[in-house]
Amino acid sequence: VALYHEPNFVLKPFDGPTVTTVHDLSHLAHPEFHPAERVRYLCKMLPKTLEQASHVLAVSRFTRDELVRVFGMDGKKITVTPLAAASRFRPLTEAEAGPVLARFSLAWKRYVLTAATLEPRKNLDGLVAAFLRLPAALRRTFPLVFVGARGWRERSFSRQLEHLLSQGEARMLGYLPDEELPALMAGCRCFAYVSWYEGFGLPVLEAQACGTPVVTSNLSALPEIAGPGCLLVAPDDTDAITAALQQGIEDELLAKIAAVEGPLWAAQFSWERTGDATLAAYRCALGG
């Protein structure tokens, strides 16, 4: 018996048991963060997919609860299959991370990192506004480094960066291969990810796996992913983000907690467990 698993929301026509993975409902919660045609497409097609699917996978408990709340789905039809950090995301020594940092002229533990597609949902303008409120000496010593591909409406975000870039207090590295991210995450003083909405938030987990303190949002799935060494803030509270960034830079105890307990927390999320849960969902879809 053939089973069709669609890993990206919308099922294609198939005469047989089907499983779909739903990552988030951001097109409903924040339609302003998506192109209008994408919102129209998902609003039209996702309800049909959820009705058609024999079983649904959600990447977090938050997304599962949203499916139940918004679409009235039976929770028994949904299996939570969290993501996990790849094994290359681990604590590294300065010598191990050195070649990658040297290529970008970055000093070990002397920068704040964020990694995200450059688009409004990631609240990068809010992060920049909060970073600008840090003392000038901290901004010069710990520049804000951006890693990520250019995204929808990226130009409006770029305008917010002009002052930091002109002063050497921010760096734009663009899209980088996955193999280089562990060194950048392990080598930063803290990792910032104050997104408005996430169905999971994998970069937060990857940074924790590297033993790095994290500043992240207290909304959507992010509190579910954040463990020891993480500071949770409201993404619309600029002062709170600034205070958390300063703590992430200056708090040595926080750094020690993140270094020891962060990788242990991240290890609770494993692809093996996700694979087992996915297999169980397949059996359920097949009537087992």
Stockholm file with secondary structure:
# STOCKHOLM 1.0

chainA/1-288         VALYHEPNFVLKPFDGPTVTTVHDLSHLAHPEFHPAERVRYLCKMLPKTLEQASHVLAVSRFTRDELVRVFGMDGKKITVTPLAAASRFRPLTEAEAGPVLARFSLAWKRYVLTAATLEPRKNLDGLVAAFLRLPAALRRTFPLVFVGARGWRERSFSRQLEHLLSQGEARMLGYLPDEELPALMAGCRCFAYVSWYEGFGLPVLEAQACGTPVVTSNLSALPEIAGPGCLLVAPDDTDAITAALQQGIEDELLAKIAAVEGPLWAAQFSWERTGDATLAAYRCALGG
#=GR chainA/1-288 SS CCCEEESSSCCCCCSSCEEEEECCCHHHHCGGGSCHHHHHHHHHHHHHHHHHCSEEEESSHHHHHHHHHHHCCCGGGEEECCCCCCTTCSCCCHHHHHHHHHHTTCCTTCCEEEECCBSGGGCHHHHHHHHHTSCHHHHHHSCEEEECCBCTTHHHHHHTTHHHHHTTSEEEEESCCGGGHHHHHHHSSEEEECCSCCSSCHHHHHHHHTTCCEEEESSTTHHHHCCTTEEEECTTCHHHHHHHHHHHHHCHHHHHHHHHHHHHHHTTSCHHHHHHHHHHHHHHHTTC
#=GC SS_cons         CCCEEESSSCCCCCSSCEEEEECCCHHHHCGGGSCHHHHHHHHHHHHHHHHHCSEEEESSHHHHHHHHHHHCCCGGGEEECCCCCCTTCSCCCHHHHHHHHHHTTCCTTCCEEEECCBSGGGCHHHHHHHHHTSCHHHHHHSCEEEECCBCTTHHHHHHTTHHHHHTTSEEEEESCCGGGHHHHHHHSSEEEECCSCCSSCHHHHHHHHTTCCEEEESSTTHHHHCCTTEEEECTTCHHHHHHHHHHHHHCHHHHHHHHHHHHHHHTTSCHHHHHHHHHHHHHHHTTC
//
